[in-house]
C-alpha cells in the first residue's frame, strides 16, 4: 500500500490515505468523508454487507441459501434506491423465502424469512 491523495467523488474534499491505487484512495476518501454523499455511500456499504449476510456469499454461514449473482445485483440496486430515499420499501419472494427491505426514519431494515407449514387431511 502506498500513500495517495484521495478525492471524495461527491464534494471534492481531499485526504491522504494508504491505498492500493488512486481509484481505491478515492473510494476510501469518499467513504470517510463527512459530506452528505459520503454518508450515503457508508449507508449503502452497510446495507450491502447486510445483504451479503442474508442473500449473498455469507448466507450459508447464517442458514440461508445464497441467491444467484444476477438476482443479488437486482436486489442490491433496489436497496440502493431505498438508501437514496427514492423508494421507502420493497418486498419480494426469492428462492422460496420472503425478503423485505424498508426505511423507517433514519434506519434501513432488511429481513429474510421463510414460513414452514406442515399438516394433512384425514377423511372419515
ABEGO torsion letter per residue (X at the ends): XBBBBBBBAAAGBBBBBBBABAAAAAAAAAAABABAAAAAAAAAAAAAAAAAAAABAAAAAAGBBBBBAAAAAAAAAAAAAAAAGABABBBBBBGGBBBBBBBBEABBBBBBBBBBBBEBBBBX
